[in-house]
């Protein structure tokens, strides 16, 4: 629907001429007011379109940035609920559905954002506040927000400690951190965000810390967040791959968390496509079709790597 409306708005002059020429009643003609309403609807749907495309990703981590897009949708509700009665009725219904999934915010979203070097501990706190400010919360619900924000680091430490114990048992000689290992490299970075995030980021700095007394998670969080180039992209997998020697336990934990899909859109799509190819009416060719599907996936993967 969104893409159809975008194209229609782009060719609105031609559509006006054609449609109005075939309608005799002047009251039924398309006017600038109609197109202004369509443009408003396009602006409303645009954020959902962008968020869906980002969550649909299969070949890059989606969970580490999902708070950004959830916050944009929450702020969208706050803005459009004041536009008119029609939008308010729709948004009130959407808010209820939205709160069902994102209040409270799934804890893994906060941990994944904390493990994003362009956010770290300040990012989840900022986006949690942005999300909850965009929702209409009861007093009882508002009282739970500080606890939810405080639990981000607690959850991260709990997961880290579990990985530390497991890897210590498997590899007793995990190298210890030194001050020289703790230096972070500056790389081109980027993440789509609300404009106010840039100001918040600028206030985040690093402190002088004795890294030898900290574990990997604490060292990582004590370092300055990665800088972001305007319009740039940040390869979070490459960053953590480069830091694997400095953060052997934390990088393993991050690798596992980043494999989690933010939503089930991508996996549901994969199963839907597979059913069309390996359905009830193609059962006699099941073995050869399975091989064809796998080969196609491998070939596409090789093409993406070149």
N, C-alpha and C positions, 0 to 999 in steps of 0.2 A: 504494500500500500504506500509506504513512504517513498519508495523510488518512483512509483507511478505519479504521485503528487508532485515530486520534484520536477519530473519531465513536463507534466502538465503546466506547472507554473512557469517554466522556462518558455514554453510556446503558448502562453496565455493569449497573446494578441491574435495569433492564427486561430486558436480555438474560439475566441470571442467572435471573430468575423464569420467563421463557418457556422457556429451554433446559432448565433443571433439571426443569420440570414435565413435559417430554416424554421425559425420560431416567429409566428406572426404576433403573438401577444407580447407587448413591450414589458409587461410586468414580469415575464418569465426570462427576459434577457439577462445574460451574465454582465455584471458590472464590476467596477473597481473594488467595491465593498466585498463582493464575493471572493475576489482574488486576495484581498487583504486577509480575510478569514482563512483562506487556504494557506497563505504564507504563515500565519500564526500556527496553524495545525502542523505544517512542515517543521517549524522551529521546535514545536513540542515533541514531535516524533523523532527528530534528529538525534537527540541524546540516547533514546532507546535503540536506534539503529546502530549507533557507534558502539554502545555498550555490548549489544548482542554480537556484533562482529568481533569485538575484542575477546569476549568470553567464548566465542566459537573456535578460537585458535587451538590447533592440535600440535603444532611444531614449535611452540614457544610457551614459556610459563605464563599462565593466566592468573594464578592465585595471588601473586606478589603485588599486582597493581589493581586488584578488583575493588578495593576500598575507594579508589579514586572515582571510578565510574558509578559506584553505589551512591557516593556523596553527591555527584552531579545530578543523579536522578532525584535524590531527596530534596536538593535545592530547587530542582525543577518543579516539584510539587508545591513548594512554598511560594514560588513566583507565580505559577499559573493559577493557583487557587484564588488569587486576587484579581485575575483578568476578567472573569465573567461567571455567571451562574452555571452555564453549561459545563465549563471546565471544572468548576468547583465540585459539581455533582460527580463527575467522572473521577476526579482526583481523590475525593473522599473514599470512594470505593477502592481505588488503586492503593491508597495509603494502607488500608486494612490488610490487603494482600501483601503489600510490601513489608509491613511490620511482622507479618506471620513468618517471613523468611529471614528478616534482618533485625529483629529485636527479640532477644539480644543478638548482636552480631556474632556469627559463628567464631569461636575462639581461634580457630586455625587461620582465619583471615588476618587477625591481628598479628599472629606469630609470623606469618608469611611476609607481611608488610615490614615487620621489624627486621627480617632477614634481607630486605631489599636495601642495598647500599646507598640508594638515593633517598631513603627515608629514615631507616633505623628507628630508634625509640620515639623520636619526635613525630614521625609520619603517622603511625597508627593513632596516636593521641589527637593529632590535628584532624584526621579524617573521621574518627569516631565522633568528635564534637560536631563536625560539619554534617554528618549523617543525622545525628539526633536532633540538631537544630532545625533540620528540614522536615521533621516529623511532628505531628501533633501528639505529644505525650502527656499522660496523666501524671499527677504529682508523685504517685507511687513509682511509676516507671522512671521518672527523672532521678529519683533517689538511687537508682541502680546504676546510673552512668559512671560515677566515680569508681565504683567497684569493678565495673567492666573494663575501664581504662587501666586501672591498677593491675588487673589480672593478666594483662598482655605479657609483661616481663616475667611474672610468676609462671605462666604457662610455658614460656620459652625456656626458663631455667629448669623447669621440671623435665621437659623433653630433652634438653641438653644433658642433664645429669644422667638420664637413662641411657643416652648414647655413650656418654663417657664411661659408664660402668660396663656396658656391653663391649665397647671397643678395647677397654683396658683388659678385659678377660681374653679377648681374641688376639690383641696385639699389646703385650705388656710394655713394649719399648716405644710407645708413642713419644715422639720428640717433644721436649718441653719448650715453651715459648721464651724467647729472649726479646730484649728491647729492639734489636735489629730486625727481628722477624715481624715486628708489629707495624712497620711502616706501610702505609697504604699508597698504592699507585694511583695517579690521576688519569682518568680515562674519559673519552667522550661519553656523555651521559644524557639521558633524556627521558622524561615521562610526561604524558599528557596530564594536566592538572588544572585546577581552578587557579585563577590569577593570584588569589590571596596566599596560595601555598608558596609562591616565590618569596614573598616577604617573610613568611615564617621560616623558610629555609635559611634566609640570610642571617637570622638571629642565632642559628645553631652553630656552635663552634666546638673545638676540642679543648680538653683540659690537660694539664701536665700530670701524668699519672705514672706510678711505678708499676709497669706492666708485669714485672716478674711476680707480683703478688696476686694477679688476677687470672681467672680462667679464660678460655678462648672467647666465650660469649661476652664477658665483661670487657676484654680488650677490644673486641670488634665494636661494641657499643660506645666505647670511650673515644674512638677515632672520629674524625670529621666525616660528615656525609659526603658522598661523591657529588661533584659539581655537575650541573646540567647545562648543556648547550641548547640554545633556542632551536627548536625543531629537530634536535638530535635524537638518537636512539641509544639506549643503554642495553648492552648484552649482559644480562645478569648471570647467565650460565658461564660465559667466558671469564667474567670477573671472579666468580667463585672457583673456577678451574685454576686460574692464576694464583689464587690464595690457598690452594689445597695444602701446600707445604706449611704455610703459616698457621692454618686453622684445620688440622686434619680431622678433628672430631666435628667441629661446627660445619665444615664443608660437606661432610657425609650427611649430617642431619638436614642441611639445607637442600641437598640434592634430592632427598626423599620427599621433603615437603613441597618442593617446587614441581614435582611430578603430579601433584593433586590438581585436578581440574577445578576451577572456580565454580562452574556449573556443569550440569550433565548434558548440555546442548550438544557438544561435540560427540560424546559417546552415543547418545541417542540417535544422532544423525548417522553414525557409522553402522549401527545395528539396523536402522531403517534401510540404508542402501544395500546392506548385505541381504536383507530379506527379499528385496526386489530381485537380486541376482541368484540367490539360493533359496527360492521359495518353494511352495508346494508343487508348482507346475514345472519345476526344473529338477526334480529330485533324481531323475535317471542320469543326469550329468553332474551330480553333486561333486564327485571327486575331482573331475577336470576343471569345474568351475571354481572350486576352492583354490586350486593351484593357480588358475588365471588371476583370481583376485589378489593372491599373495604376490605373484610376479609383478602385477601392475603396481602394487604398493611399493615394492622394492625398486622398481624402475623409476618411479616418481621421486623416491627418496634420493636415489643417486643423482637425478637431474637437479634436485634442490641443492645438493652439496657441491655442484660445479659452478 
